[in-house]
Amino acid sequence: MQERVLLIGATGRLGQHFVKALQSEGHSILALIRKDPATDDPHRRELLARYARSRVKVLDGGLEDVAALERGMHEVDAVISCIDHRPDHLLLQSNIAEVAARFAHISRVIPSQFGIDSRLYGETRVEHGDFKRKMQSVFQDAGVPFSFVHTNGLANEWVGSLGQLGLPRPPTEQVEVYGTGDIRFSVVALEDVARYAVRALFDERTRNKHVAIIPPDNIVTQTQLIRMWERKTGRTLRRAPVSSAALDERIEGFGRDPSKRPLLAMAQLVRAAWIDGLGDGRRLPDVLELTELYPDIGYRSVSEYLERYVDE
């Protein structure tokens, strides 16, 4: 059955995959996109033109625009937010909860919770994790039907950097290795996140549930990831060891400089993944795992994902 979905963050890397996944499942899309010519660029214009050709309806506005959210939710059955995890952006999702609570016909909201389940973090261990947990309470208290989707590592960020978060592609000469290099971490491709999440969107089994996407074959150590890349390219990378103590010191330094907030966030995530091991496939008892729930969907393996970088 075709449903109508309000998609927030449709021009982002993850959002673009949600557009494809929603259309593949036969749903219609209303994309909340700010039409600001001052921030426009050729790539964005082409993307919007492609959306227009594929019958994605665009609603002008942003998360801070409550009136636009009201207009959008009046037309749709469900809401997906793919915004990034800047704390101020995460907090703006409270507007989604507030508005959705006024519309009884909204059957589900998937707010942006992608990444490691923030309930596994200690307080202040990962700054944006504190805000993600706060947003979980906001949606629960609002009485809005929700699904919180956890993904651990997104492959474009973790596989493409060989675990040295922040690199746009695998390094050519040297890679940082954190701790022992032998802590396992689960990763999933963006397109697979979208496909599993869209399937869960209208599934009664995932209503008011935490769900996770943990492909069993995609739980790897950083050492395994690096060796996989070396076998594919025939090149050996120098290892630059970064101890737990050295990473803590780096994080402390970033925390003292407000201009280093993006670097702080990445370093905290590296620590959570490669030192604390919080993305190793563990899940709390209330979490449903979507590769088990939907075995027919399938997923891209780490080895397959690395292939896209080989000939670049």
N, C-alpha and C positions, 0 to 999 in steps of 0.2 A: 504494500500500500504506500502510495506517495505521501510523504509528510513535508511540511514546510519548516525550514530551519533558519534561524537567525545566526549568522556566522560572524564572529568578531575576531579581527586579526587575519582577514582573508588574504591580505597582500604579503603576509610574512611567510617565511620558509615552511613552517608547519601548516599554516592556514591554506596555502596553495594546494597541499596534498589533501586537506579536508574537502576542498572544493571538488577535486576529482573523485574522492571516495563517496561523498554524498551523491554526486551525480551518477556514479556507477550503481548505487543502490536505488536510483530512481527518485530521489528527493529533490525538491526545489529549494533554491538558496536565496535568501535575502542577506546581502553582505553589508555590514555597517562599516563604511569607509569614509574617512574625512577627505572631502574634495578640496584640498588646499593647493592651489596652483603654485604657491610660494615654495612648497616642499616637494613638488612633482619632479619627476625625472623621466627620461625616455623609456627605461625599463618598466616603470610603474604605469606609464601611459599605455604601453603595449599590453601589459597584464590586464588593465581595466578594459581595453578594447577586446581582448580575448574573452574576458568574462562576459562582456556584452554579447559577443557572437554566440556564446554557449548558454545564453539566457539566464545568467546570474543577475538578479536584480540588485541594484546598489542603493543603499540608504545613506544619505550624507549625515555624518556625525561621528562622535567618539564616545568612549565610555563615560566621560564627564557630562555628556549631554543626556540628561534624564528624559527630556521630551522626545529625543530621537529614539531612545530605548523603548519608550512607551509606544511610539508609532510602530516600531518594528515588532514588538511582542504582540501587538494587536493583530498582526498578520500571520504569525507563525505558531507552530506546535511545540517547538523545542529550541534550545539555545546552546551554542558551543562557543567558548572563548579560547582563543589561541594566542593571547597576548604574551609578551615576554615577562620575565620574572624580576624586573625592576620593582623594588618595594612599592613605589608610588603607583605603578601600573597595577600591581596585584591588589592594592587596597581599593582602587577604583571599581573593582568587581563587586564591591558592596552595593553599587548602584544596580547591577544585574539582579542581585538577590532581592533588593527592595522593590524593584519594578515587577519582577516575575511573581512575587508574592501577591500582587494585585490582580493577576490574570489566572483564573482557575483553570483555563484550558492549556496552560503551559505544562506539558507532560514530563519534561526533563530538562535539566541544565547540566552541562559539563563545563565547569569553570576551569581556568588554566591552573592545573596542579601537576603538570607533566614533570618528570624527573623522579628522583628518589622520594619515596614516601616520607614527607617531612616529619611525621610522627616518630620516625626512627632517630632523628637528630636530637642531641641535647640542646637545651636553651642556649642561644647565641652561637652555637657551633657552626651553623650556616645561616647567615643573616636573613636571606630571603625565605628560608625555611620557617622562621618564626612568623613571617607574614602569611605564608601559605597555610599554616595551622590556624592563624586567626581567621582567615577567610573560610576555612572549613566550618568553624563555629558560626560564622555569620550566615552561611547558607543553611546550616542545620537549624539555627534559631529562627530563621525566616519561614521555615516550613515549606521551602521550595523543594520539589523532587529533584534529586541530584544524583550524579555519578562522579566520583573523584577518580580520575585516571592517572595512575603512576606508571612510569616507564623506565626508571633508572636512567641509563645513559642513552642519549640520542646519537645514532651512529655517525651522523655528519660531524658532530662535535668531538666524539671520543675515538671512533675508529679512524676518522680522517686525520686526526692529530697524533695517532699512536699513543693516545692517553695523555699527551702533553696539551692539556686543554688551552684553547686560544689560537692554535696554529690552524691555518685554513686548509692545509693539506699535509701529508706525511713529510717530515723533514728529510733532507738529502744527505746530511753528514752526521748529525748528532741529535740524540733524543734524551730528555730527562727521564730518569727512572726513579719512581718514588718508593721509599721504603725498601722492602725486599724485592719488589717487582712480581711477587707471587700471590697477591691478593686478587681474588676473582671479582669480576664486575659484569653485570648484565647490560647488553646494549640492544637497541632495536632501531631499524630504519624509520625515517619520518613517514614514508608512504605506508608502512605497516602500522604505525601508531594510528594513523587516520583510519585505515580500514577496520582495525579491531574496535576502535572507539565508536565509529559510526554504527557498527553492528550492535554495540552495547546500548546505543542511544535510546532505542525503543524496546529494549528487552526488559520485561518485568523482573527478571532475576537480578538485574543490576540496579534496580531502582533503590535509591538511598543507600548505596553500597560504595565502598572503596574497591576499585578493581586495579589490577596490575597487568602489564604486558611483559612477560619474562620468557622469551624464547629459550627453551632449554639448551639448544645448541649454541647459543650466543652468550654464554657465560664464560669469559676468558680472563686470564691474567694479563698484565701489561707485557710481561716477558713473552707470552705466547703471541700476543698481538704483534710485537716487534719482529719476532722470528718469522711469523707468517708473511709479513711485508718483505723481509729480507729474502725469503725463498722466492717470492714472486718477482722481485726486481734483480736478484743476483748481487745486491749491494749489502755491505755490512755497515751498520751504523755504530758510531761511538756511543757508549753509554755514559751519561753524566749523572751519577747517583745523587739523589736528594733525600736526606734522612728525614725522619719524622720531626726531629728537633729543628732541622734547618727549615723545613716547610712551616712549622709553627712560628719561627722567627720571621720568615717572609710575610706570613699572614699578619703578624703583629705590626710589622712596618707598614704594610698597606693600610691597616686600620687607622694609623695615625695621620694619613694623608687623604683628605676627602676627594682629591682628584684621582685617586687610585681605586675608587669603589668598584669599577668593573674587574680590575685585577684581583681585588680582595674576594669578590664573589667566585671567580674561577679558582683561586687558590683554596678557598674553603671547600669547594666541590671536589677538587683533586684530593684533598685530605679525607673527605667523607668516603670517596670511592676507593683510593689506592692505599690509604692508611687504616681508616676505620672499618672498611669492608662493608659499608651499609647498603651497597647495591649489589651484593653477591647472590641475589636470588631469594633472600629471606623475605618473608612477609608475615604480617600480623594475622592473628586468627580470623579477623573479620574481612579479609581481602579475598576476592574472587580473582582467579588468574584466567586471562582471556584466551591464551593459546590453548588452554585445556577446554574452555567453554565453547570455543569455535575452532575445532581442529581442521575444518575444511579450508580456512583462509590461507594458512601458510605464511612464511616470512622469508625475508632475504637474510642469508647467512653472513657472518663477519667476513669470510673469505670472498664471497660474491661482492660484498660492499667494497672491499679493498680494490677490486678489479677496476672500478671506475677511475682510480687515481693512477693506474699503472702507465697508461699511455699519455698522460697529461704533460 
